[in-house]
Amino acid sequence: MANSILAPSDDSLAKEREAEPRIHHIPQGFSDHFALGFTKVLRFCADTFFAKRYGHRAIVLETVAGVPGMVGATIQHLTSLRRMQDDHGWIRTLMEEAENERMHLMTFIAVAQPTWFERLVIQLVQGGFYIAFFLLYLVSPRTAHRIVGYFEEEAVMSYTFYLAEIDEGRAENVPAPAIARHYWKLPADATLRDVVLVVRADEAHHRDVNHGFASKIAGEPIVERIPAPYPEHADDIRMAV
């Protein structure tokens, strides 16, 4: 679906963009600057609260990351029904994004168990964020998708830092959880590093798709929005869980 609204697929360019951590959408106008500023504030809070505890950071942030796709899919679904118009694949793409982010959470729970305080933070942050994002999407879907694009830029950077922690021995490269091996179709000897790589690739794809959605809504050129490659996922998620 992403290619249909973003740009024609180009394998060579897609490979160059694969989870590249420094890709950044230059903000254009108030909507984009607001989205970027909001994202930077949340990034500051996450850095202050979690520091380099990337496993715990992933757990809390993925509970929030799974919200926008579901909100967007819900509103796009209702809009399609109300206007009696085709959604051009947006609903399915956003639902897949929400499901994918939830699987990230299920995976990292097997790696780093959240503390009682982190569970409390999840309850409060998710509830507040859902309401705020739902209202924002009603008012300005462009800004909402741009925020998600910037969220995913930060997520790619965070998982890049997580990889550095693993590679430099500060985070243990434990065996990949069974749920991750099934969902991403990883080999039996896969490790946490392999998991972080495919999760980062997921986030890179979501980054490009949401920036593309925002640009499409704004009527901006989207030729640069060739989405990063999306890892192959298992069809039977229930078996994975």
C-alpha positions in Angstrom: 0.0 0.0 0.0 2.8 2.4 0.9 4.2 2.5 -2.6 0.8 3.4 -4.1 0.7 6.7 -2.3 4.4 7.5 -1.7 6.4 6.9 -4.8 7.2 4.1 -7.3 9.4 1.4 -5.7 13.1 1.6 -6.5 15.2 -1.2 -5.0 18.5 0.5 -5.1 17.2 3.6 -3.3 15.2 1.5 -0.9 18.4 -0.4 0.1 20.2 2.8 0.7 17.4 4.0 3.0 17.1 0.8 4.9 16.7 1.9 8.5 19.2 4.7 8.0 19.2 6.5 11.4 19.9 10.0 10.2 16.9 10.4 7.8 14.9 13.4 8.8 12.0 15.2 7.3 12.7 19.0 7.2 9.7 20.7 8.7 7.6 22.9 6.5 5.2 25.4 8.1 3.6 25.5 11.6 2.1 22.0 11.5 5.4 20.3 10.9 7.3 22.5 13.4 4.6 21.8 16.0 4.9 18.1 15.4 8.7 18.2 15.6 8.7 20.3 18.8 6.2 18.0 20.5 8.3 15.0 19.6 11.5 16.6 21.0 9.7 17.3 24.3 8.7 13.6 24.5 12.2 12.5 23.6 13.6 14.7 26.4 11.2 13.1 28.9 12.2 9.6 27.7 15.9 10.3 27.9 15.5 11.7 31.4 13.4 8.8 32.7 15.1 5.8 31.0 18.7 7.0 30.3 20.2 3.9 28.6 17.8 1.3 29.8 16.7 0.6 26.3 14.8 -2.6 27.0 12.6 -0.8 29.5 12.3 2.2 27.3 11.1 0.0 24.5 8.4 -1.5 26.7 6.9 1.8 27.8 7.2 3.6 24.4 5.8 0.7 22.4 2.6 0.8 24.5 2.3 4.4 23.2 3.5 3.7 19.7 0.7 1.2 19.1 -1.9 3.9 19.6 -1.6 6.2 16.5 -2.2 3.4 14.0 -5.4 2.2 15.7 -6.7 5.8 16.1 -5.9 6.6 12.5 -7.5 3.4 11.2 -10.6 4.0 13.2 -11.1 7.6 12.0 -10.2 6.7 8.4 -12.7 3.8 8.6 -15.5 6.1 9.8 -14.6 8.7 7.2 -14.7 6.1 4.4 -18.2 5.0 5.6 -19.5 8.5 6.1 -18.3 9.8 2.7 -18.9 6.4 1.0 -15.5 6.7 -0.6 -12.5 4.2 -0.9 -9.8 4.6 1.7 -7.0 3.8 -0.9 -5.5 1.2 1.5 -4.9 3.6 4.4 -7.0 1.6 6.9 -5.2 -1.7 6.4 -1.8 0.0 6.5 -2.6 1.7 9.8 -4.1 -1.4 11.3 -0.9 -3.3 10.4 1.2 -0.6 12.0 -0.7 -0.8 15.2 -0.5 -4.6 15.3 3.2 -4.5 14.5 3.9 -2.1 17.3 2.0 -4.3 19.7 4.2 -7.2 18.7 7.2 -5.1 19.5 5.8 -4.7 23.0 5.1 -8.5 23.3 8.7 -9.2 22.3 10.4 -6.8 24.7 8.3 -7.9 27.6 10.1 -11.2 27.2 13.5 -9.4 27.4 13.0 -6.8 30.2 10.1 -7.1 32.6 8.6 -3.7 33.5 8.7 -2.5 37.1 5.4 -1.6 38.9 6.2 2.1 38.5 6.7 1.6 34.7 3.4 -0.2 34.6 1.7 2.8 36.3 3.4 5.2 33.9 2.0 3.1 31.0 -1.5 3.3 32.3 -1.3 7.1 32.7 0.6 8.0 29.5 -1.4 5.7 27.2 -4.7 7.0 28.4 -3.8 10.6 28.1 -2.0 10.1 24.7 -4.9 8.2 23.2 -7.4 11.0 24.0 -5.0 13.7 22.8 -4.0 11.9 19.6 -7.6 11.1 18.8 -8.6 14.8 19.1 -5.6 15.9 17.1 -6.4 13.5 14.3 -9.9 14.8 14.1 -8.6 18.4 13.8 -5.4 17.8 11.7 -4.6 14.4 10.4 -1.6 15.9 8.6 -0.1 17.0 11.9 -1.0 13.6 13.5 0.8 11.6 10.8 3.8 14.0 10.9 4.1 13.5 14.6 4.2 9.7 14.1 6.8 10.2 11.4 9.0 12.1 13.8 8.3 9.6 16.6 9.6 6.9 14.3 12.7 8.9 13.4 13.5 9.0 17.1 12.6 5.3 17.5 15.1 4.4 14.7 17.8 6.4 16.5 16.9 4.8 19.9 17.2 1.3 18.4 20.5 2.3 16.8 21.8 3.3 20.2 20.5 0.0 21.6 22.5 -1.9 18.9 25.6 0.1 20.0 25.0 -1.0 23.6 24.8 -4.6 22.5 27.8 -4.4 20.2 30.0 -2.8 22.9 29.0 -5.3 25.6 27.0 -3.0 27.8 23.8 -4.9 27.1 23.7 -8.7 27.1 23.0 -10.2 23.6 20.6 -12.8 24.9 18.9 -15.4 22.7 15.9 -14.0 20.8 12.5 -14.7 22.5 10.5 -17.4 20.8 7.8 -14.9 19.9 10.3 -12.8 18.0 11.7 -15.8 16.1 8.2 -16.8 15.0 6.9 -13.3 14.1 10.0 -12.2 12.1 10.8 -15.7 10.9 14.2 -15.6 12.4 16.5 -18.6 12.7 16.6 -20.7 15.8 20.0 -19.2 16.9 18.8 -15.6 16.5 19.8 -13.2 19.3 18.6 -9.9 20.7 20.7 -8.1 18.2 18.8 -9.7 15.4 15.6 -8.7 17.0 16.6 -5.1 17.4 17.6 -4.9 13.7 14.2 -6.1 12.5 12.4 -3.9 15.0 14.4 -0.9 13.8 13.6 -1.8 10.2 9.9 -1.9 11.1 10.2 1.6 12.6 12.0 2.9 9.6 9.2 1.8 7.4 6.6 3.3 9.6 8.6 6.6 9.6 8.5 6.8 5.8 4.9 5.8 5.4 3.6 8.3 8.0 5.7 11.1 6.6 4.3 10.2 3.2 0.7 10.3 4.5 1.3 13.7 6.0 2.8 15.0 2.8 0.0 13.5 0.8 -2.6 15.3 2.9 -0.7 18.6 2.7 -0.4 18.3 -1.1 3.4 18.3 -0.9 5.8 16.5 -3.2 6.4 13.0 -2.0 9.0 11.7 -4.5 11.5 11.4 -1.7 9.2 9.2 0.4 10.3 5.8 -0.9 9.6 3.7 2.2 12.4 1.7 3.9 12.0 -2.1 3.4 9.6 -3.8 5.7 10.7 -7.1 7.2 8.6 -10.2 6.5 6.2 -11.1 9.4 4.4 -14.2 10.3 0.7 -14.4 9.2 -0.4 -16.4 12.3 0.2 -13.9 15.2 -1.8 -16.0 17.6 0.8 -18.8 17.4 3.5 -16.2 18.0 1.9 -15.0 21.2 
